[in-house]
Amino acid sequence: MALREELKTQGDFLFRYRSFLPLIILVVGLAVFAYFKLNPDAYCDFLYTETYKYICLGVSLLGFFIRVFTIGYAAENTSGRNTHEGQIADEINTTGIYSIVRHPLYLGNFFMWLGIAMLTASFWFLVAFVLFYYSYYYLRICFAEEAFLRTKFEDAYVKYSEKVPPFFPSFKNYKASNRSFNLRKVIRQEKNGIAAIFLLFWFFEMVGDFIVNKEFVFNMDFWFYAGIIASVVYLILKVLKKRKLI
């Protein structure tokens, strides 16, 4: 199999299971986090402060808001969470955030998971995460998506890709979206993401406390309340979506 076809095949596979593959990063990250909690001399424990954790949260929320901005202004039947049915696109998104970067959803995903990876406070784990995400995960999925878009839209997509970078945003050609922000669409699609961020931060906090104290401790702190509120909001939105009220 030629390299071009091999990359597309791998990209199609990763696209289909892209919701589950980051769990590998989570499991490995938890293992690294637990190791350093058990061996505080192995890393700069004094840097792991509440301020640092809020910085990590800020990075994850940056990724979340990139996704919100992308989905809110994207055309229908694009930028979705489709997996089993494969690639779907009725038109090319070229305005708004798509005028500064070709794959904003994956850029948002990167920052969301980067914030989680930063909780390990391990420089080498962060390096491994960035290399894995960009060189294997991001590159191959984007290659498969672009192969699909190029086949479907031909020269229109080629001309678009010549002006807009794939990974690192460039604001020089920014063009405001001509669509209204679709809050309902964002709520339907992104309720999982915001809940996952706060629950994962709370989970890391509980795991760290368990390792240090040898028992589960429910501290009534910001992470506790954020996790509870995120869970309640998620369940409410899920019920509303099931009843087709949103």
Helices and strands as residue ranges (DSSP letters): H 3-16, H 22-38, G 40-42, G 45-47, H 50-73, G 97-99, H 104-118, H 123-132, I 133-138, H 139-153, H 155-163, G 171-173, H 183-213, H 222-242
